[in-house]
Amino acid sequence: MVDFLRVHQASLWLIGVLSVIVFIGTLVAIPILVIHIPADYFTRRKKPLKSLPQGHAAVRLLVLVLKNLAGIIFILSGIVMLVLPGQGVITLLIGLMLVNFPGKLKLERRIIEQQSVLRAINWIRLRARKSALKLPRKRPHIVKDNAS
């Protein structure tokens, strides 16, 4: 074991430094990103793509690829932070909001409906004087009686 540590000392230091950088980076980035989520993000039917440039198709594609790449990095960081110090679930949610895939909205809503996640996000927003996130109303589950 000691030999392993000696041989891989530089790699272990690099991993440790990168972990600290990612941790501090998320402590800075997550509140900024949470503040910029529109309050009605989870109640909208369709998401506007206003943030993407309207110019050349290659520029739009590049921005889309970079946005999805950033989302994947946040998702991977969030997964790591589930077992290491950090805001894992919120980081995962931000990453999911950045990537594009079928069923994304349903998964985002499922995460944001967790009281601890919603409470943490709205606390950050409140401190920045932003309104709380609006959630869609839950429809009551009606059981049909087949006996009649």
Buried (B, 14 or more C-beta within 10 A) or exposed (E): EEEEEEEEEEEEEEEEEEBEEBBEEBEEBBBEBBBEBBEEBBEEEEEEEEEEEEEEEEEBEEBBEEBBEBBEBBBBBBBBBEEEEBBBBBBBBBBBBBBEEEEBBEEBEEBBEEEEBBEBBBEBBEEEEBEEBEBBEEEEEEEEEEEE
